[in-house]
């Protein structure tokens, strides 16, 4: 069963109003695109120090885009996740470490079984410090692979939360989610690329 069909079966589309978590003294934000935002959200929810995750769309110019518009292509958006975290417990550099080891950085315009620009992998730094750390991490990843790195560092645009039925999808629909993730080959590919570095994160389905 394809992911778009699973999404249609999950619920009717409800468009959420644009909103972004505010950075304060005790929290910070990060935005990553790693293909299916159901999976990215599930992975980062398991990271100590991550307080909240929101699936959404970033990188395009269309206001208030819908899932159908984004996945159809042409809006410039990528499926992404906005992460609110406690920088006293987990740093941006550590989040980057997790991000790389949960994606396939060698494939352009796709992630695992999901093909199309909206499924591209990318880092969207929200300030100069994040940008510098992102660039340094990209150089480190590039040094370990012979193939070129397809994951880009992109300028963030407005982050638009996805429809309600996409939020916490892995918790609301655990059977459908686990089947999708297994059928898409996400964990198998990540483990092939990163080995024990990925497995040690404790994020794979059934390993946490």
N, C-alpha and C positions, 0 to 999 in steps of 0.2 A: 504494500500500500504506500502511495507516495505521501510525502510530507504535506504538500498543499491540500490533499484530500483529507488527511487527518485533521488539518486545521479547520477545514470547512465543516467537518463532522463534529468538531469540538463545541462550536457555538457560533451564533450569529455575530457578525462583526460589530464591535462597539468602539467608536473612535474616542480615544482619550484626549483630553485637553493637554496642550504642551506644558510641560513643567520640568524643572530641573532641581535637583537637591542643592541647597545652598551650602557653600563651604563655610565652616566656622572654625573656632579655635580647636575644637575636638574632633572634627571630621574633615575629610577631603573627598574629592571625586576623581574618578578615572573612567575613561570610555574606551572600550575595545570592541573590535569587530572580528569574530572568529567563526564565520559561517552561521549555522543555526543558533539563534539566540536562546532557544530553549536549553541547549547544551551548555553554552557559555554561562548562562545564568546558574544552571545547576552546578557547574564546576566551581564558580567563584563563591557560591553560597557556602561551600565547604571549607573555605579559607579562613582560618582564625583572624579576627580583626575586621573582616568584611561585615558591615552592618546591614546593608540593603543592596539589592540588585534590581534593576528595571530593564526589561527588554524594550527595544525601540529602534528608531531609524536615525541615521546621522550621515552627513557627507553630501547631501543633495540640497537643491534650492526650492523644491516644491514644499509649500506649507501644509502642515497637517496631513502628511501622506498616509495612505492606507496600506495594509499588507498586500492587497491585490495590485495596487499601483506600483509598489516597490519591487515586488517579485516579477512583475511583467517587464520591468526594465525601463530605462529612459529617465528616471527621476534623479539618478546619481547617488541615491541613498544606499547604505549598507545596513544589513541587520546588525545591530550592535547592542551592547549592554552597558548601562551606566552603573558604576559601582560607587557606593558610599562606604568609606572605610575609616577606621580609627588609625591615624598615622602613628599613634603611640604604640600600637600593637603590630601593625604591618605597614611597611613602607611601599612607595610606588615602585621602587626597584624590585622588591619581592613580588609585587603583582605582575610586573613584566616577566619575571622568571616563570611564574605560573602560566601566564598567557602563552608564551612561546611553546611551552611543553604541553599545551592542550590543543594546538592547532597543527596544520600542515603548512609550513612556511614556504614550501617549494612549488605550490600550485597556484597559478594566477587565475583570477576570475571564478573561483570555485573553492569549496571546502568539502572534501569527502564526496558524498553522493549528490550534494547540492551544487548545481552549476548555474552560473550567471553572475554578473557584476555585483548584484545585491548580496551575494554570499562571499565576497572577497574578504580577505583578512587584512586588518589595518589597525594601527594605533592612532588615536586622536588625542594628542597631548593638549592639556588645558591651560598650561602656563609654560614659561621658558624653562623652568627646572625640569618639568616632566618631559619636555621636548629634548633636552640634553641627555637625560637618562634613557629616553627611547632610542635616540641615535646611537648611544654607546652600546645598548643592548643589541641593536640590529647589527652593529659591527661584530660583536661577539658571536652572534648566531651565524653570520655570514662566514666567519672564519672556520666554522666546524663542518660546513657542508660544501661539497664541490659544486653542486648546482646553485644557480643564482637564487637569491631570496626574493620571493614574490610579494611578501607582506610589506606594505608601505606605511609611511608615517604621513598622515594627512591632516590638513587644517580642519578643525572641528567646525561644523555649522550647528544650527539649532538641533538639539536632541529632542526628538518627538517620541514620547512613549507609545508603544504598540498597543493594539486593542487589548481589552481586558482579558480575553480568553488566552492570550499568549503569556500573560504574567503568571509565574510559578506553574507553568504548564506541566513540568515534571512531577509536581506534587499533586496537581488536580487530576492528571491523567497518567498515573504511573505505568500502567500496562502498555498503553499506546506509546508513551515516551520511550520506555525501555526497548520496545520492539523497533521503533524508528532508529534509535541510536545504534542498536546492534545491526540492524539491516543496512544502515548507512556506512558501517565499517569504521566509525570514528575512532573508537578506542584501539582497534587493531592497527590502524594506520599510525596513530600517535605512538603506540608502543613500538612499532617497527622503526619509527624515526628517532625516538628519544629513549627507548629502553627503560632501564631502571629509574632514570631521572623522572620520567612521567609516572611510572608505577608508584614511586615513592611519595608522590603528592597525595595519594589516597583519595583521588577523585573519580577513578574509574567506577563504573557501575558494578556494584557487588564487592568492591574493594574497600569502601570507606568504613 
